[in-house]
Amino acid sequence: MKIAIHAFDGMTMFHLATPLLVFGEVARLGLAPDWTTAAFNDAGQPVRSAEGNLIGDISGPETAADADLVVFPSWLSELPDPSGELLRLIREAHGRGAAIAGLCLGAYPVACSGVLDGRTAVTHWGAAREVAAKPHAAEFNDSALYIDHGDVLTSAGTASALDACLHIVRTRLGSAAAATVARQIVIAPHRDGGQAQYIARPLPDPELDGPLGRTIQWALSNLDQDLEVDAMAAHATMSKRNFTRRFKEVTGLSPARWVLGRRLDDARQLLETTNWSIARIAESCGFGSAVTFRQNFVSAYSTTPTSYRHRFTAR
């Protein structure tokens, strides 16, 4: 399999090295000796990385013309529009049956080409909103590590490219081959969950003066209590309808969604910093039962509380 990897001035060495490493190991380990990798760009010119390193062995666009997989490992953070030549290259490669992969911000030029029109894609959570606002017909989210449509794959930020590249190895050569590569480069062959578990979600900046602000502070201090809308509205001495409207204006969320988010935030902190049982954390954060806590946690982060604790524990 011939793999063409796009390179450009200003990209980090890590983004370029990730597909070169993973796919190169496939050949070096003898798992598929016919797998080859080559870096290319529009002009076939050397590029200088974000770290200041000059990378000279760069081919021209002809490298991608007969590639089986064309990879865009990143893109500039300013999200400049891809050139017409690059967009044509993506469309032509996809049209003749090559697979396309956009890793991290590399999902942006792939989306601009139209090959993701009407389909879901993922990129780094920190840029998902900005990428989504650009003129294309793909739907971006920040919840998955990678999304594979078979012909087009996109992945989340930075290290998620490792997961996506291993996934490509797994789908082409099987789980045993992917596990062999993962063992060689000393990473997990498969990670549970999505990138939502890695996103730091700060509290909104509400108006903390007045009844609404006092109720928000009260709720944050009493997450284990009954925080139904009726109880919160009563605390603020407001009608339920008026409280719900004002609450959404200030926080951007309904009271129920805001409370759930704060309870999950609290639970994540306890999972990371204590050895409390799952049942004790569930009770402390107001979930009622360990089952309810687990269901909400898996729904939000695509991993279990126990798996999250193993990955993020500070102890």
C-alpha positions as CSV (number, residue, x, y, z in Angstrom):
1,M,0.0,0.0,0.0
2,K,1.4,3.4,-1.0
3,I,0.8,6.2,1.6
4,A,1.2,9.9,0.7
5,I,1.5,12.3,3.6
6,H,1.0,16.0,3.1
7,A,3.7,18.3,4.6
8,F,3.7,22.1,4.8
9,D,5.7,25.0,6.3
10,G,4.9,25.5,10.0
11,M,3.6,22.0,10.8
12,T,5.0,20.4,14.0
13,M,7.4,17.5,13.7
14,F,5.0,15.4,15.8
15,H,2.1,15.7,13.4
16,L,4.3,14.7,10.4
17,A,6.1,12.0,12.3
18,T,3.0,10.2,13.6
19,P,1.8,8.6,10.3
20,L,5.4,8.1,9.2
21,L,6.1,6.2,12.4
22,V,3.0,4.0,12.6
23,F,2.8,3.1,8.9
24,G,6.6,2.8,8.7
25,E,6.6,0.3,11.6
26,V,4.2,-1.9,9.6
27,A,6.9,-2.4,6.9
28,R,9.9,-2.5,9.3
29,L,8.2,-5.3,11.4
30,G,7.5,-7.3,8.3
31,L,3.7,-7.1,8.8
32,A,3.2,-5.8,5.2
33,P,6.5,-5.1,3.5
34,D,4.8,-3.4,0.6
35,W,3.6,-0.5,2.7
36,T,5.5,2.6,1.7
37,T,5.3,6.2,3.0
38,A,6.3,9.4,1.3
39,A,5.8,13.1,2.2
40,F,4.6,15.5,-0.4
41,N,3.3,19.0,-1.1
42,D,2.1,21.1,-4.0
43,A,5.5,22.3,-5.0
44,G,7.7,19.3,-4.1
45,Q,9.8,21.7,-2.0
46,P,11.4,21.3,1.5
47,V,9.4,22.6,4.4
48,R,10.5,24.1,7.7
49,S,8.7,22.7,10.8
50,A,7.3,24.8,13.6
51,E,10.3,23.8,15.6
52,G,12.7,25.3,13.0
53,N,13.8,22.0,11.4
54,L,14.3,21.9,7.6
55,I,12.7,18.7,6.1
56,G,14.1,18.1,2.7
57,D,12.9,14.8,1.4
58,I,9.5,16.1,0.1
59,S,8.0,14.9,-3.2
60,G,5.6,16.7,-5.4
61,P,1.8,16.1,-5.9
62,E,2.6,13.2,-8.3
63,T,3.3,11.1,-5.1
64,A,-0.4,11.3,-4.2
65,A,-1.6,10.6,-7.7
66,D,-1.3,6.9,-7.3
67,A,-1.4,6.6,-3.5
68,D,-3.8,4.2,-1.8
69,L,-4.1,6.4,1.2
70,V,-3.6,10.2,1.3
71,V,-3.0,11.6,4.8
72,F,-3.3,15.3,5.9
73,P,-1.7,15.1,9.4
74,S,-2.4,18.7,10.3
75,W,-3.1,22.2,9.1
76,L,-2.1,25.7,10.1
77,S,-4.0,26.9,13.2
78,E,-5.1,30.1,11.4
79,L,-7.1,27.7,9.1
80,P,-6.1,29.3,5.7
81,D,-8.2,28.1,2.8
82,P,-6.5,25.2,0.9
83,S,-5.3,25.9,-2.6
84,G,-7.4,24.9,-5.6
85,E,-4.7,22.4,-6.6
86,L,-4.8,20.7,-3.2
87,L,-8.6,20.4,-3.2
88,R,-8.5,18.9,-6.7
89,L,-5.8,16.4,-5.5
90,I,-8.1,15.3,-2.7
91,R,-11.2,15.0,-4.9
92,E,-9.3,13.1,-7.6
93,A,-7.7,10.7,-5.1
94,H,-11.0,10.0,-3.5
95,G,-12.7,9.6,-6.9
96,R,-10.3,6.9,-8.0
97,G,-10.8,5.0,-4.8
98,A,-8.0,6.1,-2.5
99,A,-8.7,6.5,1.2
100,I,-8.4,10.0,2.7
101,A,-7.4,10.8,6.2
102,G,-7.5,14.2,7.9
103,L,-5.8,14.1,11.3
104,C,-6.3,16.8,13.9
105,L,-6.7,20.1,11.9
106,G,-5.9,18.2,8.7
107,A,-9.6,17.4,8.8
108,Y,-10.2,21.0,7.6
109,P,-8.8,20.8,4.0
110,V,-10.5,17.4,3.7
111,A,-13.8,18.9,4.6
112,C,-13.2,21.8,2.2
113,S,-12.7,19.4,-0.7
114,G,-16.3,18.2,-0.4
115,V,-15.6,14.5,0.2
116,L,-17.2,14.8,3.7
117,D,-20.3,16.6,2.5
118,G,-23.3,15.6,4.6
119,R,-21.2,13.4,6.9
120,T,-19.8,13.7,10.4
121,A,-16.2,14.6,11.0
122,V,-14.0,15.3,14.0
123,T,-11.1,17.6,14.7
124,H,-9.3,19.0,17.8
125,W,-11.9,20.0,20.3
126,G,-10.2,23.4,20.7
127,A,-10.8,24.2,17.0
128,A,-14.1,22.3,16.4
129,R,-16.3,25.4,16.7
130,E,-14.1,27.5,14.4
131,V,-13.8,24.7,11.8
132,A,-17.5,24.0,11.9
133,A,-18.2,27.7,11.1
134,K,-16.2,27.6,7.9
135,P,-17.9,27.2,4.5
136,H,-18.2,23.4,3.9
137,A,-20.9,20.8,4.2
138,A,-19.4,18.5,6.8
139,E,-20.7,18.3,10.4
140,F,-18.0,18.7,13.0
141,N,-18.1,17.6,16.6
142,D,-15.7,17.3,19.5
143,S,-16.8,14.0,21.0
144,A,-14.8,11.2,19.2
145,L,-11.1,10.3,19.0
146,Y,-11.7,9.4,15.3
147,I,-14.5,8.8,12.9
148,D,-14.0,6.4,10.0
149,H,-16.5,6.3,7.1
150,G,-14.4,3.7,5.3
151,D,-13.3,6.0,2.4
152,V,-12.6,9.1,4.6
153,L,-11.3,9.2,8.2
154,T,-10.9,12.2,10.5
155,S,-9.4,12.3,14.0
156,A,-9.2,14.6,17.0
157,G,-6.2,16.5,18.2
158,T,-2.5,15.6,18.3
159,A,-2.0,12.2,20.0
160,S,-5.4,11.0,18.7
161,A,-3.6,10.7,15.3
162,L,-1.8,7.7,16.8
163,D,-5.2,6.1,17.6
164,A,-6.5,6.8,14.1
165,C,-3.3,5.4,12.3
166,L,-3.5,2.3,14.5
167,H,-7.1,2.0,13.5
168,I,-6.1,2.1,9.8
169,V,-3.6,-0.7,10.5
170,R,-6.3,-2.7,12.3
171,T,-8.8,-2.4,9.5
172,R,-6.3,-3.2,6.8
173,L,-4.2,-5.9,8.5
174,G,-6.2,-7.1,11.5
175,S,-6.0,-6.6,15.3
176,A,-2.9,-8.7,15.8
177,A,-0.9,-6.5,13.4
178,A,-2.2,-3.3,15.2
179,A,-1.3,-4.8,18.6
180,T,2.2,-5.6,17.3
181,V,2.8,-2.1,16.1
182,A,1.3,-0.6,19.3
183,R,3.6,-2.8,21.4
184,Q,6.6,-1.7,19.4
185,I,5.9,2.0,19.9
186,V,4.7,1.4,23.4
187,I,1.2,2.8,23.3
188,A,-2.2,1.2,23.9
189,P,-3.5,-0.7,20.8
190,H,-7.0,0.8,21.5
191,R,-8.2,3.6,23.8
192,D,-11.7,3.6,25.2
193,G,-13.7,6.8,25.1
194,G,-13.7,10.0,23.2
195,Q,-12.0,13.3,23.5
196,A,-14.7,14.8,25.6
197,Q,-13.0,13.2,28.6
198,Y,-9.9,15.3,27.8
199,I,-11.7,18.7,27.5
200,A,-11.3,21.0,30.4
201,R,-14.8,22.5,30.8
202,P,-14.6,25.7,32.9
203,L,-17.7,27.0,34.6
204,P,-19.6,29.7,32.8
205,D,-19.1,33.2,34.0
206,P,-22.5,34.0,35.4
207,E,-23.8,37.2,36.9
208,L,-23.1,36.3,40.5
209,D,-24.9,39.2,42.0
210,G,-28.6,39.0,42.7
211,P,-30.9,36.0,43.3
212,L,-29.8,34.0,40.3
213,G,-26.1,34.3,41.2
214,R,-26.7,33.3,44.8
215,T,-28.7,30.2,43.6
216,I,-25.9,29.2,41.3
217,Q,-23.4,29.4,44.2
218,W,-25.9,27.5,46.4
219,A,-26.3,24.7,43.8
220,L,-22.5,24.4,43.4
221,S,-22.2,23.9,47.2
222,N,-25.1,21.4,47.3
223,L,-24.7,19.1,44.3
224,D,-25.8,16.1,46.5
225,Q,-29.2,17.7,47.2
226,D,-32.4,17.9,45.2
227,L,-31.6,20.4,42.4
228,E,-34.7,20.1,40.3
229,V,-35.8,23.2,38.6
230,D,-38.6,23.8,41.1
231,A,-36.2,23.7,44.0
232,M,-33.7,26.1,42.3
233,A,-36.5,28.5,41.3
234,A,-37.8,28.5,44.8
235,H,-34.3,29.3,46.2
236,A,-34.1,32.2,43.8
237,T,-37.7,33.3,44.7
238,M,-38.5,33.3,41.0
239,S,-41.2,31.6,39.0
240,K,-40.1,28.4,37.3
241,R,-40.7,29.9,33.8
242,N,-38.8,33.1,34.5
243,F,-36.0,31.3,36.4
244,T,-35.5,28.9,33.5
245,R,-35.4,31.7,30.9
246,R,-32.9,33.8,32.9
247,F,-30.8,30.8,33.8
248,K,-30.3,29.9,30.2
249,E,-29.5,33.5,29.3
250,V,-26.7,33.5,31.9
251,T,-25.2,30.0,31.6
252,G,-26.2,29.0,28.0
253,L,-27.8,25.8,29.3
254,S,-31.0,24.6,30.8
255,P,-30.9,24.2,34.6
256,A,-31.1,20.4,34.3
257,R,-28.2,20.2,31.8
258,W,-26.1,22.7,33.8
259,V,-26.6,20.7,37.0
260,L,-25.7,17.4,35.3
261,G,-22.5,19.0,33.9
262,R,-21.5,20.3,37.3
263,R,-22.1,16.9,38.9
264,L,-20.0,15.2,36.2
265,D,-17.3,17.8,36.7
266,D,-17.3,17.1,40.4
267,A,-17.3,13.4,39.8
268,R,-14.3,13.6,37.5
269,Q,-12.3,15.5,40.1
270,L,-13.1,12.9,42.8
271,L,-12.2,10.1,40.5
272,E,-8.9,11.8,39.8
273,T,-8.0,12.8,43.4
274,T,-9.6,10.3,45.8
275,N,-9.9,6.6,46.3
276,W,-13.6,6.8,47.1
277,S,-15.8,4.0,45.8
278,I,-17.9,4.6,42.8
279,A,-21.0,4.4,45.0
280,R,-19.7,7.1,47.4
281,I,-18.8,9.4,44.5
282,A,-22.3,8.9,42.9
283,E,-24.0,9.8,46.2
284,S,-21.7,12.8,46.9
285,C,-22.4,14.2,43.4
286,G,-26.2,13.7,43.6
287,F,-26.6,10.9,41.2
288,G,-28.8,8.8,43.5
289,S,-27.1,5.5,42.6
290,A,-24.0,4.0,41.1
291,V,-26.0,2.8,38.1
292,T,-27.4,6.2,37.3
293,F,-23.9,7.7,37.7
294,R,-22.3,5.2,35.4
295,Q,-25.0,5.6,32.7
296,N,-24.6,9.4,32.7
297,F,-20.8,9.2,32.8
298,V,-20.6,6.8,29.9
299,S,-23.1,8.9,27.9
300,A,-21.0,12.1,28.4
301,Y,-17.5,10.7,28.1
302,S,-17.8,7.3,26.2
303,T,-15.9,5.5,29.0
304,T,-16.7,4.1,32.4
305,P,-15.8,5.9,35.7
306,T,-13.4,3.1,36.5
307,S,-11.6,3.4,33.1
308,Y,-11.5,7.2,33.5
309,R,-9.9,6.8,37.0
310,H,-7.2,4.5,35.7
311,R,-6.3,7.0,33.0
312,F,-6.4,10.2,34.9
313,T,-5.7,9.5,38.5
314,A,-3.4,12.0,40.1
315,R,-2.3,9.5,42.8
